[in-house]
């Protein structure tokens, strides 16, 4: 997965937020259950995806905007 131009290793079954947190990138993350919408990211051109719920996949392009 690539996040704002940075390569991030992903593990099978983990969310985008978990992968970013594990990589030390500190995503915008608050509730962890998709209620607060603090973790919205764009995934493969699809805006407003919740990083705490969206599964991370190798090759995904994720941006904070």
C-alpha positions as CSV (number, residue, x, y, z in Angstrom):
1,X,0.0,0.0,0.0
2,X,1.1,3.5,-0.6
3,X,0.0,6.4,1.7
4,X,0.7,9.9,0.6
5,X,3.7,8.7,-1.4
6,X,5.1,6.4,1.3
7,X,5.2,2.7,1.0
8,X,3.5,0.9,3.9
9,X,3.7,-2.9,4.5
10,X,0.3,-4.4,5.0
11,X,-0.7,-7.7,6.7
12,X,-3.5,-9.9,5.6
13,X,-6.8,-8.8,7.2
14,X,-5.6,-5.6,8.8
15,X,-7.2,-2.2,8.3
16,X,-5.6,0.8,6.7
17,X,-5.6,2.6,10.0
18,X,-3.8,-0.4,11.7
19,X,-1.2,-0.5,8.9
20,X,-0.5,3.2,9.2
21,X,-0.3,3.1,13.0
22,X,2.1,0.1,12.9
23,X,4.2,2.0,10.3
24,X,4.5,4.9,12.7
25,X,2.6,7.3,10.4
26,X,-0.1,8.1,13.1
27,X,-3.2,8.3,11.0
28,X,-6.1,10.5,12.1
29,X,-7.7,8.0,14.3
30,X,-10.1,8.3,17.2
31,X,-13.0,5.8,17.8
32,X,-11.8,2.8,15.7
33,X,-15.3,1.7,14.9
34,X,-16.3,3.9,12.1
35,X,-18.6,6.3,14.1
36,X,-16.5,9.5,14.3
37,X,-15.3,9.8,10.7
38,X,-12.0,11.2,11.9
39,X,-10.0,8.7,9.8
40,X,-11.5,9.5,6.4
41,X,-9.0,8.8,3.5
42,X,-9.2,8.4,-0.3
43,X,-8.6,4.8,-1.4
44,X,-7.8,4.1,-5.0
45,X,-9.6,7.3,-6.0
46,X,-12.7,6.7,-3.8
47,X,-13.0,9.6,-1.3
48,X,-14.4,9.4,2.2
49,X,-13.4,5.9,3.1
50,X,-13.0,5.1,6.8
51,X,-9.4,3.9,7.4
52,X,-10.5,2.1,10.6
53,X,-12.9,-0.1,8.7
54,X,-11.3,-0.4,5.2
55,X,-9.1,-3.5,4.7
56,X,-5.6,-2.7,3.5
57,X,-4.4,-4.4,0.3
58,X,-1.0,-4.4,-1.4
59,X,-1.0,-2.0,-4.3
60,X,-3.7,0.3,-2.7
61,X,-3.1,4.0,-3.2
62,X,-4.3,5.8,-0.1
63,X,-4.2,9.6,0.5
64,X,-5.0,11.7,3.5
65,X,-6.9,14.2,1.4
